[in-house]
Amino acid sequence: MQLVLERRAERSTVVAIASPLIAIALTLVTIGILFAIIGKSPIEALRVYFVEPLTDPYPFFLQQEIAVKATPLVMIAVGLSLCYIANIWNIGAEGQFLVGAVCGSWLAVKTNGTDVGHWVLPVMLILGALGGAIYGLIPALCRVYFGASEILTSLMLVYVANLGLDYMVRGPWRDPHGLNFPTTAAFDPAASIGTLFEGPGRLHAGSIIALVVVMLGAVMLGRTLMGFQIRLVGAAPRAARFSGFDTNKLVLFTFAVSGALAGLAGIVEVAGPIGHLDPGVASGYGFTAIIVAFLGRLNPIGILFAGLFLALTFIGGEGAQIALKVPLDLTKVFQGILLFYVLACDSLIAYRVRLLRTARKVAPANA
Amino acid sequence: MLDATPQAGSLRSEPLLSAISISKRYGDFLANDGIDLDLFPAEIHALLGENGAGKSTLVKIMYGLIQPSGGELRWMGRKVVLSGPSEARKLGIGMVFQHFTLFENLTVAENVALGLPPSESFAAISERLEETARVYGLPLDPKREVWRLSVGERQRIEIVRALLQNPKLLILDEPTSVLTPQEADLLFVVLGRLKSEGRGILYISHKLDEVKRLCDTATILRGGKKVATCDPRQETAASLARMMVGGEIGEVKSASRGSMVQPRLIVHRLSLAPDDPHGTYLEDVSLEVCGGEIVGIAGVSGNGQDELFSALSGERLAPAQGAVVIDGNAAGLLDVTERRRMGAAFVPEERLGHGTAPRMKLSENALLTGHAASGMVKKGFIDKPATLAHVDRTTKSFDVRKAKRDPEAVSLSGGNLQKFIVGREILREPGVLVVSQPTWGVDAGAAAVIRQALIDLAGRGTAVLVISQDLDELAEIADRIAVMFHGRLSAPLNAAEATREKLGLMMGGARPERAVEDQEAKHAIGA
């Protein structure tokens, strides 16, 4: 008996839609087994992870937390999907996220306590997006002019950004009244994004920005010449060249846009739920967003749902820490397994699995 | 060399390989529908049919590459199930593919050794290779790297590789599609010799005169079914074509030409290094194409045609602005989009992946070349109805057959997709059209439509440049024909004086003025 992958004559649309769902189901089974191994009831664990956050009663604190977590993930993942569709590999969204957070925070720190007006927050958002875009352009320019692999350079620049953030909050921007903790002073109200509802919930206007980003992303990919270009370069590079599109310009464009969105997500996160800049801002959203982008099938609407699902695993994971006494790292394991299954299931779209009954060797495809 | 006793065609012995009611189903589509076929020793059997008729599926089943959904194969009277090509080879079936499966950076001997069982030493294989090549008059240097070889020489490797297994039945898939007429003649001598040794040959082709000349029996497929088995020597080319197509093929009519004075496309002393290390240098290529005429560029593939096409289209830029002039505008340093805006249009050789994005819809593929200058894009937004309208117009004018209004490009048959691609460009009424292999791998009906469209376009005053390996095609439509060899372009000959033989010699590297009488040149091709 033997399993073989057989290329399908046509890509299966049914499987294309079902593949993320299959991946989620397989992840749940695997994680259930993991819980059983460490001696917890899988059913109880899955209930804590997936049901409790969704059934939290009024004032819907946990539901709001899910939206808060999903906001940066969705914003970053929409940008990343543009790159990935075009076969351009920006792995450094985490760095662009941090640089955006730092650049936007600069204004918040400089105007702290001065009460200069309501223009501060919009300018912070613009600075964050700009910072992220410029930081994203570094690996793009290295690829275009020196042929450097954008996968490596974008990834390595994450660590540079991380150290930069560390320096700023431990050095020049450290809050003089902060008891030597590495953090800036809390942002003024004019430099903060307020919550949308009264009460303990933290849902903020950044989530609305994320929804707008999803819609703009969907329109751009589906309706504009630029979106067509991105899809064409990914689907058939030679045809794209014949079409007259310049891949190098596209590398710069997609890196700038995904960098800007990651940077915007960074400053929204700092000006919103966190309220100040500290090293804890580097929480891995930029990496988790890669999973979100693929789980959402590189489609902005799909990414919205994928972002909410991943956020659910975060919130559920925190609940599990308390209720089941399992380490938070289990959530990371969870997400890693999910990405693995998502990518594995993707091959089912182009291939079908067949069981060969005889135990003979498979003949080579070509003579 | 062979244990089967040679048999004369008339004294038919037992068939070598019999296909009995072979069917192959892909989903709802029947690629082969109850096909019967008997292949005898010492017989050259032609398998004729348009693209999509089911020829490739049938031979892949006979070579064990795919399994039939119904029917059975019998090898010398015994029922066999071929689970893979190695089993087919064990029985004595060899195959030469249309697309070669060779490693460019390895030598001839290394390539051959890779296809053989590892029990034999490399030295022994090299020796046997040289011996076989010599016996059959297929000269090959075992130590040469494949990338240095011409297409004809590469085909020899494939044939010798198959012969080393001493097959009783040899299957050849469109073997002459890549050869010069002289190289094809050489191949026919080899095939005649294999036949006289008692081997059976299955010869897949759509070139009717070749089949009439070479083959003892012909089986014709249409739409997955067998239409007839006949003696091609008793048929006319027209009657064979009727059986293949199932109807009459329209004759291509030449249109009255406009004035042929103003050159609309000028290539001036273009030299260009290839960006692929195995590519061809373009050396000092000059050419003028006037409005109203069709100029053909003949040549064996790999002599710089691809490089010339990308230099003309702007996918690669020329070294100087003046090297390419489109309608009076120097365009050598301009990109594809800017050249299209000047009224130029291009049809590349590869339909899938170059001319179209296979997995994208036709409307998006209309946008692929139409975004520059066809009103399909308004302020950066795609006007979807406009792209669909372009698809509809192309469909109507060029009889593109498809299952729905806007399918993915890959779902169309080769001929229909080519009609779409050519139609997409012609409907824009270009001033200059450069088209590479316009009817390569296209069925006869679609080829006639495309050639007629090119002639009509030239009749309306467009300068048309056709790069083609098909000399019959060029003879049919071109006013002047130039030949490409090793990156150089000959001076064009008028169509009337460009005989097959003359062009064939020039394709092999002979100079045009000495081509006819020069017997040395003929040897050069043979060697």
Interface residues (C-beta under 8 A of the other chain):
Chain A: A9 E10 R11 R223 T224 L225 M226 F228 R231 L232 A235 A236 R238 A239 A240 R241 F242 S243 G244 D246 R360 V362 A363 P364 A365 N366 A367
Chain B: Y26 G27 Y63 G64 L65 S83 G84 P85 S86 E87 R89 M95 F97 T101 G115 S313 G314 E315 D335 V336 T337 E338 R340 F346 P348 E350 G353 H354 G355 T356 A357 P358 R359 M360 E364 L367 L368 T369 H371 A372 V377 G380 F381 I382 K384 S411
